[in-house]
Amino acid sequence: MKNGVNIAGVSEVAHEVRDQPIEAQLFYRGTATWDARGLFHARVGTVTLGTTRVGRDFRIYCTSGPRTPSTAPTLELLTPVEMFLVGAGACLLTTIVLGSSSKGHTLMEGHLLMARAEPGQAWAAEYDVFMRGDMKADQLLETVEESSKRSANHRSLVERNTVAWSLSDPPSVMSRPSDILVGTRDVAVAREQWPFASERRRSPGSTRHLGVRWDYGVQLSFWPDSEAARQSRFPVDQPKQFGGMDRGPNPQEYLLSGLAASVCETAAALARTRDINLQEVSCLAQGRVDLHGLLGLNPDVPDKIQDVSCALSFRGNVTPEQQAALAKEAVETAEVSRLLTTAQPTRISIAKDGEHLRDLISSEA
């Protein structure tokens, strides 16, 4: 056990998937629903880890994006892009923690700050990674570089993907607002304790950043806005079968929930422009992670999320032809879909104990 990570357990998983390839297939899901009453939420449900089905039930209020500098932060609401970005950033930070732990390094602190890059940059997104522990600078640089090549969600961001679509039947039961799970409370973080170089570089009105903090093991917390949203946090965690405490969605579930919410938001907007009487739209986004690639067991297997798909359903006065047209265009044009289907090179700025070490450009392989 190192930093709360069961390294022996990871080795056991690697041996198991070699002997039983089906155990390497992890299927994640995220759903979202928008309706004309004003309800807009995402939900994480059951996941399939190899031959095991694991019950998951997390719900998050959504809000249309993007946030603007003048928008007062609403702590319990996340935009679809924020969910997608935290999925990418939390996955990279988790991979760095796992890599450091596997090499025997003791971590004292780990943070990541993430944002869309300003127009004109050579990269589309930027990370600031801040770590504190007993590793040397060159060891941290090596771990971050390895992690940038192995993190499933990060690779899904920087590489091109395809997103398939289909139509499905509407859910039999409509979700109620009282079913929603909001972000858990946390102690506010004082500004002088916020460790990211990007905060010092920023000018008033510039891009908002999303902060992710390593708590322990595979448990993290994040803030949707690093300037003001420090009184609340959202949890990131794994199922107990993967060493977590089951206190929140994992990075893949956040990413897919962001995709589902973005598609719903876009479909509703398209319906309004076409005067279609749409009462409700739901989207189930799914994806598969193969541990053969994630654990480096087979170099021919991709590290990233594979087989990404969206199944949409509609309620209202919408003909089958209109449903198909809305589904196709929503999946093709939704902002998160475009982030997935277009390569997004990223800049990773690495700092140790407050000292900037190096910038790494992570791009499509």
C-alpha positions as CSV (number, residue, x, y, z in Angstrom):
1,M,0.0,0.0,0.0
2,K,1.4,3.4,-1.0
3,N,-0.4,6.7,-0.8
4,G,-3.6,4.7,-0.2
5,V,-3.1,2.8,-3.5
6,N,-3.0,-1.0,-3.3
7,I,-0.1,-1.7,-5.7
8,A,-0.3,-5.4,-5.2
9,G,-4.0,-5.3,-6.2
10,V,-3.1,-3.6,-9.5
11,S,-0.6,-6.4,-10.1
12,E,-3.2,-9.0,-9.4
13,V,-5.6,-7.3,-11.9
14,A,-2.8,-7.4,-14.5
15,H,-2.3,-11.1,-14.0
16,E,-6.1,-11.8,-14.0
17,V,-6.7,-10.1,-17.4
18,R,-3.8,-12.0,-18.9
19,D,-5.5,-15.3,-18.0
20,Q,-9.1,-14.1,-18.5
21,P,-9.2,-11.5,-21.3
22,I,-12.9,-10.8,-20.7
23,E,-12.0,-9.3,-17.3
24,A,-10.1,-6.5,-19.1
25,Q,-13.2,-5.0,-20.7
26,L,-14.7,-2.1,-18.6
27,F,-18.0,-0.6,-19.8
28,Y,-18.9,2.9,-18.5
29,R,-22.1,4.8,-19.0
30,G,-23.4,8.3,-18.4
31,T,-26.9,9.5,-19.0
32,A,-28.5,13.0,-19.2
33,T,-32.1,14.3,-19.4
34,W,-33.4,17.7,-20.4
35,D,-37.1,18.5,-20.3
36,A,-39.3,21.5,-21.0
37,R,-40.0,22.0,-17.3
38,G,-36.5,23.2,-16.9
39,L,-35.0,20.0,-15.4
40,F,-31.5,19.3,-16.8
41,H,-29.4,16.6,-15.0
42,A,-26.9,13.9,-15.6
43,R,-26.9,10.4,-14.0
44,V,-24.4,7.7,-13.6
45,G,-25.7,4.1,-13.3
46,T,-24.5,0.6,-13.3
47,V,-21.0,-0.2,-14.8
48,T,-19.7,-3.5,-16.1
49,L,-16.2,-4.4,-14.9
50,G,-15.3,-7.6,-16.7
51,T,-17.8,-10.1,-15.7
52,T,-19.0,-8.1,-12.7
53,R,-21.9,-5.6,-12.8
54,V,-21.5,-2.9,-10.2
55,G,-24.4,-0.7,-9.0
56,R,-23.7,3.0,-9.2
57,D,-26.2,5.8,-8.7
58,F,-25.0,9.4,-8.8
59,R,-27.0,12.4,-10.1
60,I,-25.7,15.9,-10.8
61,Y,-27.6,19.1,-11.7
62,C,-26.5,20.5,-15.0
63,T,-26.6,24.0,-16.4
64,S,-26.1,25.3,-19.9
65,G,-22.6,26.6,-20.6
66,P,-20.3,28.3,-21.0
67,R,-19.9,30.2,-17.8
68,T,-18.7,33.7,-18.2
69,P,-16.5,35.8,-15.9
70,S,-19.6,37.9,-14.9
71,T,-21.6,34.8,-14.0
72,A,-22.0,34.2,-10.3
73,P,-20.8,30.7,-9.6
74,T,-23.6,28.2,-8.8
75,L,-21.7,25.6,-6.8
76,E,-24.1,22.7,-7.3
77,L,-24.4,23.0,-11.1
78,L,-21.9,21.8,-13.7
79,T,-21.9,22.6,-17.4
80,P,-21.4,19.7,-19.8
81,V,-17.9,20.9,-20.8
82,E,-16.9,21.1,-17.1
83,M,-18.0,17.5,-16.6
84,F,-16.0,16.5,-19.7
85,L,-12.9,18.5,-18.6
86,V,-12.9,17.1,-15.1
87,G,-13.1,13.6,-16.6
88,A,-9.9,14.3,-18.6
89,G,-8.1,16.1,-15.8
90,A,-9.0,13.8,-12.9
91,C,-8.0,10.8,-15.0
92,L,-4.6,12.3,-15.7
93,L,-4.0,13.2,-12.0
94,T,-5.1,9.7,-10.9
95,T,-2.7,8.1,-13.4
96,I,0.1,10.3,-12.1
97,V,-0.7,9.2,-8.5
98,L,-0.8,5.6,-9.6
99,G,2.5,5.9,-11.4
100,S,4.2,7.6,-8.5
101,S,2.9,5.0,-6.1
102,S,4.0,2.1,-8.2
103,K,7.6,3.6,-8.2
104,G,7.5,3.8,-4.4
105,H,7.2,7.6,-4.1
106,T,5.4,9.1,-1.1
107,L,3.1,12.0,-2.1
108,M,2.2,14.8,0.3
109,E,0.0,16.8,-2.1
110,G,-1.3,16.7,-5.7
111,H,-3.3,19.3,-7.6
112,L,-4.2,19.9,-11.2
113,L,-5.6,23.0,-12.8
114,M,-7.3,22.7,-16.2
115,A,-8.8,25.1,-18.7
116,R,-9.5,25.6,-22.4
117,A,-6.6,27.4,-24.0
118,E,-6.8,30.9,-25.3
119,P,-7.4,31.4,-29.1
120,G,-4.2,31.3,-31.1
121,Q,-2.3,28.8,-28.9
122,A,-0.6,25.7,-30.3
123,W,-2.7,23.6,-27.9
124,A,-6.4,23.4,-27.2
125,A,-6.3,22.8,-23.5
126,E,-3.8,23.3,-20.7
127,Y,-3.0,21.6,-17.4
128,D,-1.0,22.9,-14.5
129,V,0.2,19.9,-12.5
130,F,1.5,20.6,-9.0
131,M,3.0,17.7,-6.9
132,R,4.7,17.6,-3.6
133,G,6.5,14.5,-2.3
134,D,9.8,12.7,-2.0
135,M,10.3,12.2,-5.7
136,K,13.1,14.0,-7.5
137,A,12.4,16.5,-10.3
138,D,13.5,14.1,-13.0
139,Q,11.4,11.3,-11.5
140,L,8.3,13.5,-11.5
141,L,8.9,14.6,-15.1
142,E,9.2,11.0,-16.2
143,T,6.0,9.9,-14.3
144,V,4.0,12.8,-15.8
145,E,5.2,12.0,-19.3
146,E,4.4,8.3,-19.0
147,S,1.0,9.2,-17.5
148,S,0.2,11.5,-20.4
149,K,0.6,8.5,-22.7
150,R,-1.4,6.1,-20.6
151,S,-4.3,8.1,-19.1
152,A,-7.5,6.9,-20.9
153,N,-9.5,10.1,-20.8
154,H,-6.5,12.3,-21.5
155,R,-5.7,10.2,-24.6
156,S,-9.4,10.4,-25.6
157,L,-9.0,14.2,-25.5
158,V,-5.8,14.5,-27.5
159,E,-6.6,11.9,-30.1
160,R,-9.4,11.7,-32.7
161,N,-12.4,9.5,-31.8
162,T,-15.7,8.6,-33.4
163,V,-19.0,9.0,-31.7
164,A,-21.8,6.7,-33.0
165,W,-25.5,7.5,-32.5
166,S,-28.8,5.7,-32.4
167,L,-32.4,6.1,-31.3
168,S,-33.9,4.4,-28.3
169,D,-37.2,4.2,-26.5
170,P,-37.8,7.0,-23.9
171,P,-37.3,6.0,-20.2
172,S,-40.4,4.6,-18.6
173,V,-40.1,6.8,-15.5
174,M,-39.2,10.5,-15.6
175,S,-36.7,11.6,-13.0
176,R,-37.8,14.1,-10.3
177,P,-35.8,17.1,-9.2
178,S,-35.7,15.6,-5.6
179,D,-33.6,12.7,-7.0
180,I,-30.6,14.9,-7.7
181,L,-27.4,14.5,-5.8
182,V,-25.5,17.7,-5.4
183,G,-21.8,18.4,-4.6
184,T,-20.7,17.7,-1.1
185,R,-19.4,20.4,1.2
186,D,-15.8,21.0,1.9
187,V,-13.6,23.5,3.8
188,A,-12.9,26.6,1.7
189,V,-9.4,26.9,0.3
190,A,-7.7,30.2,1.1
191,R,-6.3,32.0,-2.0
192,E,-2.8,32.1,-0.7
193,Q,-2.9,28.3,-0.5
194,W,-4.0,27.9,-4.1
195,P,-0.7,26.5,-5.6
196,F,-1.1,27.0,-9.4
197,A,1.2,29.2,-11.5
198,S,-1.8,29.8,-13.9
199,E,-3.5,31.9,-11.2
200,R,-0.6,34.3,-11.3
201,R,-0.5,34.5,-15.1
202,R,-4.2,35.3,-15.5
203,S,-5.7,38.7,-16.2
204,P,-9.2,39.8,-15.2
205,G,-11.8,38.2,-17.4
206,S,-9.6,35.5,-18.8
207,T,-10.5,31.8,-19.1
208,R,-11.9,30.2,-16.0
209,H,-10.0,27.2,-14.6
210,L,-11.2,24.0,-13.1
211,G,-9.3,22.8,-10.1
212,V,-8.7,19.1,-9.2
213,R,-7.2,17.9,-5.9
214,W,-5.9,14.5,-4.9
215,D,-7.3,13.5,-1.6
216,Y,-6.1,9.9,-1.0
217,G,-5.7,6.7,-3.0
218,V,-7.9,7.0,-6.1
219,Q,-10.2,9.7,-4.4
220,L,-10.1,13.2,-5.7
221,S,-12.2,16.4,-5.4
222,F,-12.8,19.2,-7.9
223,W,-14.0,22.7,-8.1
224,P,-15.8,23.9,-11.3
225,D,-14.2,27.3,-10.9
226,S,-10.9,28.1,-9.3
227,E,-11.7,31.7,-8.5
228,A,-14.8,31.5,-6.4
229,A,-16.2,28.0,-6.1
230,R,-14.2,26.9,-3.1
231,Q,-16.9,26.5,-0.6
232,S,-18.1,23.3,-2.3
233,R,-16.5,20.4,-4.0
234,F,-17.6,17.5,-6.2
235,P,-16.2,14.1,-5.4
236,V,-14.3,11.8,-7.9
237,D,-14.0,8.2,-6.9
238,Q,-13.8,4.6,-8.1
239,P,-16.0,1.6,-7.3
240,K,-14.9,-0.4,-4.3
241,Q,-13.8,-3.2,-6.7
242,F,-11.2,-0.8,-8.0
243,G,-9.9,0.5,-4.6
244,G,-12.4,3.4,-4.2
245,M,-15.0,4.2,-1.6
246,D,-17.9,4.7,-4.1
247,R,-18.4,8.3,-3.0
248,G,-18.8,9.7,-6.5
249,P,-18.5,9.1,-10.2
250,N,-15.1,8.2,-11.6
251,P,-13.3,10.1,-14.4
252,Q,-14.8,8.0,-17.2
253,E,-18.3,8.5,-15.9
254,Y,-17.8,12.3,-15.6
255,L,-16.5,12.4,-19.2
256,L,-19.4,10.3,-20.6
257,S,-22.0,12.2,-18.5
258,G,-20.6,15.5,-20.0
259,L,-21.0,14.0,-23.5
260,A,-24.6,13.0,-22.8
261,A,-25.5,16.4,-21.3
262,S,-23.9,18.2,-24.2
263,V,-25.8,16.2,-26.7
264,C,-29.1,16.8,-24.9
265,E,-28.4,20.5,-24.6
266,T,-27.7,20.7,-28.4
267,A,-30.7,18.6,-29.3
268,A,-33.0,20.9,-27.3
269,A,-31.5,24.0,-28.9
270,L,-31.9,22.6,-32.4
271,A,-35.6,21.7,-31.6
272,R,-36.3,25.3,-30.5
273,T,-34.8,26.8,-33.8
274,R,-37.0,24.4,-35.8
275,D,-40.2,25.1,-33.8
276,I,-40.4,21.4,-32.8
277,N,-42.6,20.7,-29.7
278,L,-39.9,18.8,-27.7
279,Q,-41.0,17.9,-24.2
280,E,-38.0,15.8,-23.2
281,V,-34.7,14.4,-24.6
282,S,-32.5,11.8,-23.0
283,C,-29.1,10.5,-24.0
284,L,-27.2,7.4,-22.9
285,A,-23.5,7.8,-23.6
286,Q,-21.4,4.6,-23.4
287,G,-17.7,3.8,-23.8
288,R,-15.3,0.9,-23.2
289,V,-11.8,0.8,-21.7
290,D,-9.6,-2.2,-22.3
291,L,-7.1,-2.9,-19.5
292,H,-4.7,-4.5,-22.0
293,G,-3.9,-1.1,-23.3
294,L,-4.4,0.8,-20.0
295,L,-1.9,-1.4,-18.1
296,G,0.5,-1.6,-21.0
297,L,-0.1,-5.4,-21.5
298,N,-0.6,-5.1,-25.3
299,P,0.9,-2.2,-27.2
300,D,-1.6,-2.8,-30.0
301,V,-4.6,-2.0,-27.8
302,P,-5.5,1.7,-27.5
303,D,-5.2,3.3,-24.1
304,K,-8.2,5.6,-24.7
305,I,-11.9,5.1,-24.3
306,Q,-13.2,3.1,-27.3
307,D,-16.6,2.4,-28.9
308,V,-18.1,5.7,-27.8
309,S,-21.8,5.9,-28.6
310,C,-24.9,7.9,-27.8
311,A,-28.5,6.6,-27.8
312,L,-31.1,9.3,-27.8
313,S,-34.8,9.2,-27.0
314,F,-37.4,12.0,-27.4
315,R,-40.8,12.9,-25.9
316,G,-43.2,15.3,-27.5
317,N,-44.7,16.0,-30.9
318,V,-41.6,14.8,-32.8
319,T,-41.9,12.6,-35.9
320,P,-39.5,9.6,-36.4
321,E,-37.8,11.6,-39.2
322,Q,-37.4,14.6,-37.0
323,Q,-36.0,12.5,-34.2
324,A,-33.3,10.9,-36.5
325,A,-32.4,14.3,-37.8
326,L,-32.1,15.9,-34.3
327,A,-30.1,12.9,-33.0
328,K,-27.6,12.9,-35.9
329,E,-27.0,16.7,-35.8
330,A,-26.8,16.9,-32.0
331,V,-24.2,14.2,-31.8
332,E,-22.2,15.7,-34.7
333,T,-22.3,19.3,-33.5
334,A,-22.4,19.2,-29.6
335,E,-19.4,20.9,-28.1
336,V,-18.2,17.8,-26.2
337,S,-18.7,15.6,-29.3
338,R,-16.4,18.0,-31.2
339,L,-13.8,17.9,-28.5
340,L,-13.8,14.1,-28.8
341,T,-13.8,13.8,-32.6
342,T,-11.1,16.4,-33.2
343,A,-7.5,16.0,-31.9
344,Q,-6.9,18.4,-29.0
345,P,-3.2,18.9,-28.2
346,T,-2.6,20.0,-24.6
347,R,0.1,21.8,-22.7
348,I,1.0,20.2,-19.4
349,S,3.0,22.6,-17.1
350,I,4.7,20.6,-14.3
351,A,5.7,22.0,-11.0
352,K,7.2,20.4,-7.9
353,D,7.2,22.1,-4.5
354,G,6.2,25.3,-6.1
355,E,9.0,25.3,-8.7
356,H,8.2,25.1,-12.4
357,L,10.0,22.3,-14.0
358,R,8.9,21.9,-17.6
359,D,6.1,22.3,-20.1
360,L,5.1,19.2,-22.0
361,I,3.0,19.2,-25.2
362,S,0.8,16.1,-25.4
363,S,-0.5,15.4,-28.8
364,E,-2.0,12.7,-31.0
365,A,0.1,9.6,-31.3
